Amino acid sequence: MKADVVDMEGRPRREAGAANDFWFAQVDLRLGRIEFVVGRLERQVWLIVCAAFALVAFEVVRALVMGN
């Protein structure tokens, strides 16, 4: 048995053309943009979480100082 890959009609398969490379380049470009947006969103969420914890810390300090 030969190690060649053939299609159902018995002809050897052709190599992928240049259009395949173009398609993968477009997919890579879009995935890069998605990763950039997700990274920016992650930074914004961390900023909101840190700001919320800072406000809670200020309220705790104020309660301790004013609480006598």
Backbone as XML, in Angstrom:
<?xml version="1.0"?>
<chain id="A" units="angstrom">
  <residue number="1" name="MET">
    <atom name="N" x="0.841" y="-1.184" z="0.000"/>
    <atom name="CA" x="0.000" y="0.000" z="0.000"/>
    <atom name="C" x="0.884" y="1.245" z="0.000"/>
  </residue>
  <residue number="2" name="LYS">
    <atom name="N" x="0.560" y="2.180" z="-0.887"/>
    <atom name="CA" x="1.364" y="3.400" z="-0.994"/>
    <atom name="C" x="1.008" y="4.371" z="0.130"/>
  </residue>
  <residue number="3" name="ALA">
    <atom name="N" x="1.971" y="5.195" z="0.488"/>
    <atom name="CA" x="1.773" y="6.172" z="1.565"/>
    <atom name="C" x="1.181" y="7.474" z="1.057"/>
  </residue>
  <residue number="4" name="ASP">
    <atom name="N" x="0.931" y="7.599" z="-0.243"/>
    <atom name="CA" x="0.384" y="8.838" z="-0.793"/>
    <atom name="C" x="-1.070" y="9.012" z="-0.387"/>
  </residue>
  <residue number="5" name="VAL">
    <atom name="N" x="-1.471" y="10.252" z="-0.178"/>
    <atom name="CA" x="-2.867" y="10.563" z="0.116"/>
    <atom name="C" x="-3.568" y="10.828" z="-1.203"/>
  </residue>
  <residue number="6" name="VAL">
    <atom name="N" x="-4.661" y="10.141" z="-1.436"/>
    <atom name="CA" x="-5.405" y="10.309" z="-2.679"/>
    <atom name="C" x="-6.851" y="10.627" z="-2.358"/>
  </residue>
  <residue number="7" name="ASP">
    <atom name="N" x="-7.548" y="11.277" z="-3.285"/>
    <atom name="CA" x="-8.964" y="11.528" z="-3.082"/>
    <atom name="C" x="-9.750" y="10.283" z="-3.483"/>
  </residue>
  <residue number="8" name="MET">
    <atom name="N" x="-11.057" y="10.364" z="-3.418"/>
    <atom name="CA" x="-11.894" y="9.195" z="-3.644"/>
    <atom name="C" x="-11.788" y="8.657" z="-5.068"/>
  </residue>
  <residue number="9" name="GLU">
    <atom name="N" x="-11.382" y="9.473" z="-6.014"/>
    <atom name="CA" x="-11.305" y="9.033" z="-7.399"/>
    <atom name="C" x="-9.937" y="8.460" z="-7.736"/>
  </residue>
  <residue number="10" name="GLY">
    <atom name="N" x="-9.025" y="8.409" z="-6.804"/>
    <atom name="CA" x="-7.733" y="7.818" z="-7.029"/>
    <atom name="C" x="-6.663" y="8.767" z="-7.520"/>
  </residue>
  <residue number="11" name="ARG">
    <atom name="N" x="-6.993" y="10.036" z="-7.679"/>
    <atom name="CA" x="-5.996" y="11.016" z="-8.131"/>
    <atom name="C" x="-5.261" y="11.590" z="-6.924"/>
  </residue>
  <residue number="12" name="PRO">
    <atom name="N" x="-3.969" y="11.854" z="-7.051"/>
    <atom name="CA" x="-3.237" y="12.476" z="-5.941"/>
    <atom name="C" x="-3.808" y="13.861" z="-5.633"/>
  </residue>
  <residue number="13" name="ARG">
    <atom name="N" x="-3.773" y="14.218" z="-4.367"/>
    <atom name="CA" x="-4.282" y="15.525" z="-3.946"/>
    <atom name="C" x="-3.312" y="16.622" z="-4.348"/>
  </residue>
  <residue number="14" name="ARG">
    <atom name="N" x="-3.862" y="17.767" z="-4.686"/>
    <atom name="CA" x="-3.042" y="18.936" z="-5.006"/>
    <atom name="C" x="-2.625" y="19.643" z="-3.727"/>
  </residue>
  <residue number="15" name="GLU">
    <atom name="N" x="-1.560" y="20.381" z="-3.817"/>
    <atom name="CA" x="-1.124" y="21.206" z="-2.691"/>
    <atom name="C" x="-2.064" y="22.387" z="-2.543"/>
  </residue>
  <residue number="16" name="ALA">
    <atom name="N" x="-2.158" y="22.910" z="-1.328"/>
    <atom name="CA" x="-3.004" y="24.077" z="-1.093"/>
    <atom name="C" x="-2.447" y="25.275" z="-1.853"/>
  </residue>
  <residue number="17" name="GLY">
    <atom name="N" x="-3.329" y="26.038" z="-2.441"/>
    <atom name="CA" x="-2.920" y="27.192" z="-3.233"/>
    <atom name="C" x="-2.648" y="28.418" z="-2.386"/>
  </residue>
  <residue number="18" name="ALA">
    <atom name="N" x="-2.371" y="29.507" z="-3.055"/>
    <atom name="CA" x="-2.069" y="30.766" z="-2.371"/>
    <atom name="C" x="-3.293" y="31.329" z="-1.660"/>
  </residue>
  <residue number="19" name="ALA">
    <atom name="N" x="-4.485" y="30.979" z="-2.129"/>
    <atom name="CA" x="-5.693" y="31.483" z="-1.482"/>
    <atom name="C" x="-5.790" y="30.984" z="-0.052"/>
  </residue>
  <residue number="20" name="ASN">
    <atom name="N" x="-5.281" y="29.803" z="0.194"/>
    <atom name="CA" x="-5.295" y="29.251" z="1.542"/>
    <atom name="C" x="-4.441" y="30.106" z="2.472"/>
  </residue>
  <residue number="21" name="ASP">
    <atom name="N" x="-3.269" y="30.531" z="2.012"/>
    <atom name="CA" x="-2.409" y="31.398" z="2.816"/>
    <atom name="C" x="-3.091" y="32.739" z="3.087"/>
  </residue>
  <residue number="22" name="PHE">
    <atom name="N" x="-3.778" y="33.275" z="2.098"/>
    <atom name="CA" x="-4.490" y="34.538" z="2.274"/>
    <atom name="C" x="-5.578" y="34.383" z="3.323"/>
  </residue>
  <residue number="23" name="TRP">
    <atom name="N" x="-6.296" y="33.262" z="3.290"/>
    <atom name="CA" x="-7.373" y="33.035" z="4.253"/>
    <atom name="C" x="-6.809" y="32.967" z="5.666"/>
  </residue>
  <residue number="24" name="PHE">
    <atom name="N" x="-5.699" y="32.233" z="5.841"/>
    <atom name="CA" x="-5.097" y="32.130" z="7.169"/>
    <atom name="C" x="-4.563" y="33.483" z="7.630"/>
  </residue>
  <residue number="25" name="ALA">
    <atom name="N" x="-4.068" y="34.301" z="6.722"/>
    <atom name="CA" x="-3.605" y="35.632" z="7.095"/>
    <atom name="C" x="-4.771" y="36.484" z="7.591"/>
  </residue>
  <residue number="26" name="GLN">
    <atom name="N" x="-5.920" y="36.380" z="6.941"/>
    <atom name="CA" x="-7.095" y="37.130" z="7.383"/>
    <atom name="C" x="-7.562" y="36.644" z="8.759"/>
  </residue>
  <residue number="27" name="VAL">
    <atom name="N" x="-7.548" y="35.336" z="8.964"/>
    <atom name="CA" x="-7.944" y="34.788" z="10.269"/>
    <atom name="C" x="-6.983" y="35.265" z="11.348"/>
  </residue>
  <residue number="28" name="ASP">
    <atom name="N" x="-5.680" y="35.226" z="11.066"/>
    <atom name="CA" x="-4.701" y="35.694" z="12.044"/>
    <atom name="C" x="-4.891" y="37.171" z="12.369"/>
  </residue>
  <residue number="29" name="LEU">
    <atom name="N" x="-5.191" y="37.974" z="11.356"/>
    <atom name="CA" x="-5.413" y="39.403" z="11.574"/>
    <atom name="C" x="-6.622" y="39.631" z="12.474"/>
  </residue>
  <residue number="30" name="ARG">
    <atom name="N" x="-7.699" y="38.936" z="12.188"/>
    <atom name="CA" x="-8.907" y="39.111" z="13.011"/>
    <atom name="C" x="-8.704" y="38.609" z="14.422"/>
  </residue>
  <residue number="31" name="LEU">
    <atom name="N" x="-8.013" y="37.479" z="14.587"/>
    <atom name="CA" x="-7.735" y="36.980" z="15.928"/>
    <atom name="C" x="-6.841" y="37.940" z="16.694"/>
  </residue>
  <residue number="32" name="GLY">
    <atom name="N" x="-5.901" y="38.569" z="16.014"/>
    <atom name="CA" x="-5.051" y="39.565" z="16.674"/>
    <atom name="C" x="-5.856" y="40.752" z="17.171"/>
  </residue>
  <residue number="33" name="ARG">
    <atom name="N" x="-6.808" y="41.185" z="16.365"/>
    <atom name="CA" x="-7.670" y="42.301" z="16.798"/>
    <atom name="C" x="-8.535" y="41.900" z="17.978"/>
  </residue>
  <residue number="34" name="ILE">
    <atom name="N" x="-9.063" y="40.676" z="17.949"/>
    <atom name="CA" x="-9.888" y="40.200" z="19.066"/>
    <atom name="C" x="-9.050" y="40.125" z="20.336"/>
  </residue>
  <residue number="35" name="GLU">
    <atom name="N" x="-7.824" y="39.607" z="20.238"/>
    <atom name="CA" x="-6.953" y="39.535" z="21.411"/>
    <atom name="C" x="-6.645" y="40.927" z="21.954"/>
  </residue>
  <residue number="36" name="PHE">
    <atom name="N" x="-6.457" y="41.908" z="21.072"/>
    <atom name="CA" x="-6.195" y="43.276" z="21.517"/>
    <atom name="C" x="-7.392" y="43.831" z="22.291"/>
  </residue>
  <residue number="37" name="VAL">
    <atom name="N" x="-8.599" y="43.615" z="21.771"/>
    <atom name="CA" x="-9.807" y="44.123" z="22.434"/>
    <atom name="C" x="-10.001" y="43.435" z="23.780"/>
  </residue>
  <residue number="38" name="VAL">
    <atom name="N" x="-9.770" y="42.125" z="23.827"/>
    <atom name="CA" x="-9.924" y="41.393" z="25.088"/>
    <atom name="C" x="-8.899" y="41.876" z="26.107"/>
  </residue>
  <residue number="39" name="GLY">
    <atom name="N" x="-7.680" y="42.122" z="25.679"/>
    <atom name="CA" x="-6.660" y="42.636" z="26.594"/>
    <atom name="C" x="-7.016" y="44.006" z="27.142"/>
  </residue>
  <residue number="40" name="ARG">
    <atom name="N" x="-7.540" y="44.869" z="26.274"/>
    <atom name="CA" x="-7.949" y="46.205" z="26.719"/>
    <atom name="C" x="-9.119" y="46.108" z="27.693"/>
  </residue>
  <residue number="41" name="LEU">
    <atom name="N" x="-10.059" y="45.230" z="27.419"/>
    <atom name="CA" x="-11.201" y="45.033" z="28.317"/>
    <atom name="C" x="-10.742" y="44.502" z="29.667"/>
  </residue>
  <residue number="42" name="GLU">
    <atom name="N" x="-9.766" y="43.600" z="29.646"/>
    <atom name="CA" x="-9.245" y="43.058" z="30.898"/>
    <atom name="C" x="-8.610" y="44.159" z="31.748"/>
  </residue>
  <residue number="43" name="ARG">
    <atom name="N" x="-7.841" y="45.051" z="31.109"/>
    <atom name="CA" x="-7.242" y="46.169" z="31.856"/>
    <atom name="C" x="-8.313" y="47.077" z="32.445"/>
  </residue>
  <residue number="44" name="GLN">
    <atom name="N" x="-9.379" y="47.335" z="31.696"/>
    <atom name="CA" x="-10.447" y="48.196" z="32.197"/>
    <atom name="C" x="-11.168" y="47.552" z="33.379"/>
  </residue>
  <residue number="45" name="VAL">
    <atom name="N" x="-11.390" y="46.253" z="33.317"/>
    <atom name="CA" x="-12.043" y="45.558" z="34.432"/>
    <atom name="C" x="-11.167" y="45.612" z="35.668"/>
  </residue>
  <residue number="46" name="TRP">
    <atom name="N" x="-9.844" y="45.378" z="35.504"/>
    <atom name="CA" x="-8.949" y="45.465" z="36.661"/>
    <atom name="C" x="-8.921" y="46.872" z="37.246"/>
  </residue>
  <residue number="47" name="LEU">
    <atom name="N" x="-8.980" y="47.881" z="36.384"/>
    <atom name="CA" x="-9.010" y="49.261" z="36.865"/>
    <atom name="C" x="-10.263" y="49.511" z="37.700"/>
  </residue>
  <residue number="48" name="ILE">
    <atom name="N" x="-11.407" y="49.031" z="37.249"/>
    <atom name="CA" x="-12.662" y="49.207" z="37.992"/>
    <atom name="C" x="-12.602" y="48.463" z="39.319"/>
  </residue>
  <residue number="49" name="VAL">
    <atom name="N" x="-12.065" y="47.234" z="39.309"/>
    <atom name="CA" x="-11.971" y="46.453" z="40.548"/>
    <atom name="C" x="-11.052" y="47.148" z="41.547"/>
  </residue>
  <residue number="50" name="CYS">
    <atom name="N" x="-9.915" y="47.637" z="41.089"/>
    <atom name="CA" x="-8.985" y="48.333" z="41.998"/>
    <atom name="C" x="-9.594" y="49.626" z="42.540"/>
  </residue>
  <residue number="51" name="ALA">
    <atom name="N" x="-10.316" y="50.347" z="41.708"/>
    <atom name="CA" x="-10.972" y="51.577" z="42.169"/>
    <atom name="C" x="-12.033" y="51.260" z="43.211"/>
  </residue>
  <residue number="52" name="ALA">
    <atom name="N" x="-12.777" y="50.186" z="43.001"/>
    <atom name="CA" x="-13.802" y="49.807" z="43.983"/>
    <atom name="C" x="-13.162" y="49.426" z="45.316"/>
  </residue>
  <residue number="53" name="PHE">
    <atom name="N" x="-12.061" y="48.667" z="45.283"/>
    <atom name="CA" x="-11.390" y="48.307" z="46.529"/>
    <atom name="C" x="-10.785" y="49.536" z="47.212"/>
  </residue>
  <residue number="54" name="ALA">
    <atom name="N" x="-10.316" y="50.505" z="46.430"/>
    <atom name="CA" x="-9.786" y="51.726" z="47.028"/>
    <atom name="C" x="-10.895" y="52.501" z="47.733"/>
  </residue>
  <residue number="55" name="LEU">
    <atom name="N" x="-12.069" y="52.577" z="47.114"/>
    <atom name="CA" x="-13.198" y="53.257" z="47.772"/>
    <atom name="C" x="-13.610" y="52.542" z="49.053"/>
  </residue>
  <residue number="56" name="VAL">
    <atom name="N" x="-13.616" y="51.220" z="49.017"/>
    <atom name="CA" x="-13.951" y="50.456" z="50.229"/>
    <atom name="C" x="-12.902" y="50.722" z="51.313"/>
  </residue>
  <residue number="57" name="ALA">
    <atom name="N" x="-11.637" y="50.770" z="50.944"/>
    <atom name="CA" x="-10.584" y="51.038" z="51.930"/>
    <atom name="C" x="-10.747" y="52.432" z="52.531"/>
  </residue>
  <residue number="58" name="PHE">
    <atom name="N" x="-11.069" y="53.431" z="51.700"/>
    <atom name="CA" x="-11.299" y="54.776" z="52.238"/>
    <atom name="C" x="-12.483" y="54.792" z="53.197"/>
  </residue>
  <residue number="59" name="GLU">
    <atom name="N" x="-13.527" y="54.074" z="52.891"/>
    <atom name="CA" x="-14.691" y="54.029" z="53.779"/>
    <atom name="C" x="-14.357" y="53.333" z="55.098"/>
  </residue>
  <residue number="60" name="VAL">
    <atom name="N" x="-13.535" y="52.289" z="55.041"/>
    <atom name="CA" x="-13.130" y="51.599" z="56.272"/>
    <atom name="C" x="-12.284" y="52.521" z="57.136"/>
  </residue>
  <residue number="61" name="VAL">
    <atom name="N" x="-11.357" y="53.228" z="56.531"/>
    <atom name="CA" x="-10.513" y="54.167" z="57.294"/>
    <atom name="C" x="-11.384" y="55.261" z="57.892"/>
  </residue>
  <residue number="62" name="ARG">
    <atom name="N" x="-12.309" y="55.787" z="57.102"/>
    <atom name="CA" x="-13.194" y="56.840" z="57.621"/>
    <atom name="C" x="-14.054" y="56.337" z="58.773"/>
  </residue>
  <residue number="63" name="ALA">
    <atom name="N" x="-14.548" y="55.109" z="58.671"/>
    <atom name="CA" x="-15.361" y="54.546" z="59.754"/>
    <atom name="C" x="-14.528" y="54.343" z="60.996"/>
  </residue>
  <residue number="64" name="LEU">
    <atom name="N" x="-13.282" y="53.907" z="60.842"/>
    <atom name="CA" x="-12.414" y="53.715" z="62.003"/>
    <atom name="C" x="-12.040" y="55.035" z="62.663"/>
  </residue>
  <residue number="65" name="VAL">
    <atom name="N" x="-11.815" y="56.070" z="61.870"/>
    <atom name="CA" x="-11.414" y="57.364" z="62.413"/>
    <atom name="C" x="-12.604" y="58.058" z="63.082"/>
  </residue>
  <residue number="66" name="MET">
    <atom name="N" x="-13.753" y="58.027" z="62.441"/>
    <atom name="CA" x="-14.929" y="58.718" z="62.948"/>
    <atom name="C" x="-15.670" y="57.907" z="64.008"/>
  </residue>
  <residue number="67" name="GLY">
    <atom name="N" x="-15.384" y="56.626" z="64.123"/>
    <atom name="CA" x="-16.150" y="55.735" z="64.978"/>
    <atom name="C" x="-15.983" y="55.956" z="66.476"/>
  </residue>
  <residue number="68" name="ASN">
    <atom name="N" x="-14.883" y="56.478" z="66.913"/>
    <atom name="CA" x="-14.560" y="56.677" z="68.342"/>
    <atom name="C" x="-15.180" y="55.617" z="69.145"/>
  </residue>
</chain>
